[in-house]
C-alpha cells in the first residue's frame, strides 16, 4: 500500500493532481469555518436540536458541520445536487433537453451550465427560506437569531449562503478538471469524513468514558463497530459486482478488409443507481419534517398523534415502534426509486438497436426486441438484488439506533454508501493512471 502511494507520487502528472485535489479540499474545509455575518451559530444549533432526520440534518452531515456552525458553506452542494436531479428528470420529459443530452460533449456542457444556474437559484431560495424561519424562531423563542434585522441583512445573509454554494460547485469543477475527478462527490466525501472523529468521540463519551462505562455500553459500542465493518465489506463487494452478458459481432467485409468477428460483453452492475435511490428516498422521507420545521419556526410537536405521525416519517424522533415503521416505508421507497432510476438511466431498447446496427447479437437471442427483452429481464433481476442491498444498508442503522436507543445513526447508511462509492471511484482513477505506467496498484 505505502509503496503504491510512493509510486503514485513519482508520476509528475498524477502527483500534481493528487496535491491539487488535497489543496481544494483544504480550502473547502477552511471555508466551512468562516461565519456568516449577522447570523448566530447558537440559533442554527437550536434550530437542529429538535430531533428528527430532516433535510437540514442531511445538510449538516454533507457539509461537515458547516450548517450547524452557521458558516458561508452551510448549504453545501445540496442545491446543486437537487438541480442535477431536476435536470435529469426533465431530460426525459422535455424533448429539447433530451436532444442536448444526445449532442455529445457540447450538449453536456450546456446541460451542466443549466444545472449550475438552477443550483444557484435553488441556493438563493433555500437561503431566503432559512432566513425567514430563523427570524420567526427568534420571535417565538425570544432569542437573538439574527443581528440588525432588515432588508440589507436579509440580502447579505441570503447572498452569502448562495455565494458559498457557488464557490463549492466551482471548487468541485476544478477538482474534476485538474484533480482526480468527481469533484462534487469528493467534496461531499470530505464533509462526511470530517464528522467521523467527533462521532467516534461522542460514542466514547456516551458509553466508554470514565464514569459512564458499563457492560451494556461496551456491547453497544462493539455492535456499532461490527455493523460498520460488515456494511463496509458489503458495500465494497456489491459496488464491484456485475453481470456480464456475452455479445458476438458478426464478420463483415468492407472492400478488401474483414471487420468484426470478435466477442465482448455488456457489464451490468448490480447496484446500477449507486447511492441515488437512497438520496431520493431520504429526501422524500425528510420532506414532512422539513416543512413542519419551516412552518413551526424550527420546532416539532412533542406529544400526541402529530408526534407519532411525524415519527413514522422521521427516524430518531418518535418512539422505537415509529422508527420501525419509518424503516419499512424507507425500505419500500428505496426499492421503488432503484427501479425508477434504472428505467431512466438504462435504455434497453436503445442498447439493443445500437447492437443491431453494429452487427452485434447475444448468442441465443435474435437482434431487436428479443435482445431488448432479455436485457430488460436481466436488469430487472439485478435491480431487485441491488434494491434489497441498498435497503438493508440504509435501514440497518435505523433499526440498530431504535433497538439500542442511539441517535444519529439514521443517516449512517447514506453517508457510508457515499464514502465507499467515492473512495472506490477515486482508487479506480488513480489505478488507471498507475496501470498506464505499469505500476502495481491498489486493486490487486
N, C-alpha and C positions, 0 to 999 in steps of 0.2 A: 504493500500500500504506500509506504513512505517513498520507496524507490520509484513508484509510478508517478507520484506527485513531483519528485525531483526531476524525472524525465520530462514531465509536462512543462516545468519551468525552464527547461533547457531549450524549448522551442520558442524563438523570439515572438512570433505572432500570437501563439497561444498564451505565453506569459503576459503579453500586453493586454489580451482580452480578459484574462483572469484578474489582473490587477485593476483594470478599468472597471470591471463589474464590482469588485470589492469596494473601490472608491465611491461608486454611485450608491451602493447600499449604505456605506458610512454616512454619506450626505443625507440620504433618506432618514436614517436613524437620528442624525443631528437635527433635522427639521422637525422630527416628531417630538422634540423637547422645546420648541420655540412657541411661547404662549400667544394666544390671540388677544389683541388689545381690547380692553373694556369688558372682558369675559372672565368670570370667576371659575377656577378649576373646582372649587368646592361645590359649586352649583351643578357642574357636569357629573361629579361623583354622586351627588344626591339624586340626580336625575336617573342614574343607573342602579341605584340601590334598592329599587322597588321589587327586584326579583323578576324571574321570567326570562325566557330566551327570545328576545325580540331582535329586530334588525340592528338596533343600536348596540346590543351586546356583540353582534357579529362585527359591526364596525370596530368596536374596541379590540376584538381579537385580531382582526386582519390588519389593523394599524399599529399593533404592538403597544396598546395603551395610550395612543395619541388622542383618542376620542375622550376618554375619561379625564385626561390631563388638560383638556381644552387647548390644544395646540393647533398650529396652522394646517397640519395634515390630519385633522380629526376625521374628515370624511373618507380619507384614503382613496383607493381606486374603486370603491363600490359604485359611485355614479357611472364610471367608465364601464364597469362590468355590466351594470344594468343597461347601459346604452348598447353594448355589444349584443346582449341577449335580444333587445328590442329590434336591432337592425337585422340580426339573424332570422328572427321570426318574420319580419316584414319582407325579407328577401324572398321568402316562399310565397307571400301573399301579393306583393307588388311586382308586376312584370318588369318595370324599368330597373328596379334594384336587382332582379334576377338576371337581367341582361348584363348589368355591371359585374355581377359575380362570375359570369362566364367569359368576361373580356380579358382574363389573364391578369398580369401584373398591374396594368393601368387601371383596370376595373377595381382591383383590390385596394389600390391607393385611394381611389375616390370613395370607396366604402369606408376605409379607415378614416378619411377626412370627415365624412358624415358622422361616424361614430364619435370622433373626438369632439366635434361641435355639440352633438347631442349630449355627451357626457358632461360638458361644461354647463349646459343649460340645466341638466338634472342636478348638478352640484349646487348651482345657484338656488334652485327651488328647494332642495333639501336644507341648505344653509338658512334660507329665509324661514322655512317651517320650524327649524330648530330654534331660531332666534325668538319667534313668536311663542313657542312652547316654554322656553326658559323665562321669557317676560311674564307669562301668565303664572308660571310656577312661583316666581318671586313674589307676585302679588298675593297668591293664595297662602304661601308658606311664610310670608312676612320675612323674607330673606333677600339679601343683595345678590342677585344673579348677574345683572348687567350694570355696569357703572356708567353714569352720564347717559341715560337712555335718551334716544332721539332718532330723527331720520338719518343724520350723519353717522351715528353709532351703528344703526341698522345696516347701512351700506358698507361701513368699514368691516364689521364682523362677517357679513354675508360674503362680501367680495374676498375677504381673507380666506374663508373656507374654500371658495371657488378657485382662487389662485393656488391654494395648497394642492387641490386635486389636479389642476392643470400641470403644476410643477412635477407631481408624482408621475403622471402619464408621460410627460416629457422625459423624465429620468428612465422610465421603462422603455421608451422607444430608443433612447441612446444605448441602453444595455442590449436591446435586440439588434441594433445595427453594428455597434462597436464592441460589444461584450460577448457573453456566452449565449445570447438569445433568450427568448421567453422572458422579456424584461418585466412585464407586469406581474407574471407569476412569481418571479424571483423576489419582487418587492413584497408581495403577499407572504411569501415564504419567510423573508427576513422579519416581517412583523410578527408572524406566529412564533417563530423560533425565539424571538426576544422575550416572549412571555414564559418560556419554559422554566428559566431559573426561579422566577417569582412563584410560578405554580408549584414547583418542587419544594420551595421553602414554605409555601402555605400548607402543603401536605405534612411536611416535617413539623411545623409549628402546631398543627392541629392534632396530630396523632403520635408523634415520636419525640417531641421536645421534653426536656426535663420538667416534671411536674404534671404532665398530661399523658405520659407513656402508659400504655396498658396493652394487655394481650389482644384485645379487640382492635385497638389502633394498629398494632403490628400486623394483624391478619388483613385488615382493610388496606394498609399500605402495600403488603405483599400481593393482594388481589389486584390492586391497580397496576402494579408492575407487571404481573403475569399477563393481564389482559392487554396491556400496551405492547408487550413483546409479541404476543400471539397475533395481535392486529397488524403489527408491522410486518411480520412474516407472511400473513395472508395477503396484505396489500402488495408486497413485492412479488409474490407468486402469481396473483391474478393480474397484475399490471403487465406481466410478460406473457401471460397465457393467450394463445391464439389458435384458431382452426385454419389450416392451410388447405385450400381447395385446389386440386391439381388442374392445370389448364394446358391444353395441347394446341399448338399453332400448326395449321396445315402448310405444306410446302407449296410454293407458287413460283413460277418462272417469269421473270421480267427481263426481256432481252436475252442475254446470254448468262444471266446470273439467276441463281436459285435462292429464294428467301424463305424464312420460316422453318418449320420442322422441329423447332426446339420446344422443350417442356418448361413450364414455370408454374407458379401457384399464386392464388389470391389469399393473402393473410387477412383473416377477420378476427379482430380482438374480442375477447370475452367481455371485457369492460370497455365497450366501444365509446360510450359517452364520457368516460373518465369521471370527474367529480361533478360535472354539470347537473346530472339528475338530483344529486344531494343539495346543490346550491338552489335549484329551482324549488325543491320540496321544502327546504328550510326557510326560504323566502316566503312561500305561501303560508307555512305554519306560523311564522313570526309576524305576519301582517296584522292579525287581530290585536295582539298585544301592543304592537307599534301604534296602531290607530288609537287604542284606548289611552296610551301614554300621551299622545299628542292632544287628544280631546280633554283629558283629565289633568293636563299640565304636569306630566311625569308620574302621577300616582296611579296605582292599580287598586281594585277592590280587595279588601282584606277579609271578607266573610260572605257567607250566603251563596246562593246558586250562581251569582255572577262570577265569584271567585272560582267555583268548581268548573264552570263552563270554560272560563279563560285558562284554568289549569289544564284542561284537556287539550288545549291548543298551544300551550307554552310549557315546556319542560322546566322542572325546578321551581315552579311557582306554587302549585297546589299540593295535595297530599300524594302519597305513593300510588294510589289507585288512579289518580288523574294522570300521573306520569306514564302508567302502563297504557292507558287509553291513548295518550299522546304518541307513545311508541308505535302502537298498532296503526294509527292514522298516518303517521310519518312513514312507516314501512310501506303501506299501500301507495302513498304518493310517490315514493321513490321508484317503485315498480312501474307505475304509470308513466312517469317522466323518463324512465330509461327507454321504454318503447317509443315514446313521443319524440325524444331527441334523436334516437336511432333512425326513425322514419324520416326526420328532416335531413339528417346528415348523410345517410346511406341510401342512395337511389339505385335499387337493384335493376330496374328496367333500363336505366341509362347505362349501367355497367354491362348488362347483357348485350345491349345494342352496340356498344363500343367494341366488345369482344367479337361480335359477329362481323363488324366492318373490317376488323384487322385479321380475320381468318382464324380466330381462336374459338375453342369449344372445350367444354368439360366432358371428359370421357363418360359415355353412357347417357348423355343428355343432348338433345338437339339444340342448335343455336336458337336464340329468340326467347319466346315465352317459357318453354320448359326450363331453359337455363335460369331465367329470372325467377321462376317459381322455386327451383331448387335452392338458389342462393337465399331467397326470402325465408324458406323453411329453416335453413341452417342458421341464418341470422336471428330468427325468432327464438330458436332453442338456446343459442348462445346468450341472447339478451335476457332470457329467463334466469340462466345461471348467474350472469353478471348482476342482474337486479337483486337476486337473493343475496349475493355477496355484498353489494353496496348497502342493502337494507340492514344486514346483520352488523356491518361495521359502523353504520350510523346509529343504529338503535341500541347496540350493546352498551355504550357509555351511559345512555339514558336509563337503562334497566339497572346497571351497576349503581348509578347515582341514586335511583329510587330505593333499591334494596338496602344500601349502606348509608343512605341519608347524606350523600356527598353532593354539594352544589358545584356547578361549573363544569360538569362532565358532559352536559347535553350537546355542546358544540365540539366535543373532542373528536368525534368521528370525522366530521367535515375537515377540521384542522389537520388531522392525521393523514387523510387522503390527499389533501393539498400538498402537505410537506413531502410525503412519499413520492407523489407524482412528479413534483417539480425537481426533487433531488434525483430521481431516476432519469428524468429527461436531461438534466444538466450533466449527469455522468455520461449519458449517451453522446451529448455534444462534445465533451472532452475526449471520449473514447474514439469518436470518428476522426478527430484531429490526430490522435495518437496512432491509430491504425494506418493512416495515410503515410506516416513516417516510420512504420514498422516497429513501434514500441508496444510492449505488453501493457494492456490497460486494466481498468477496474473490473471488467466483466468476465474475467477468466473464472 
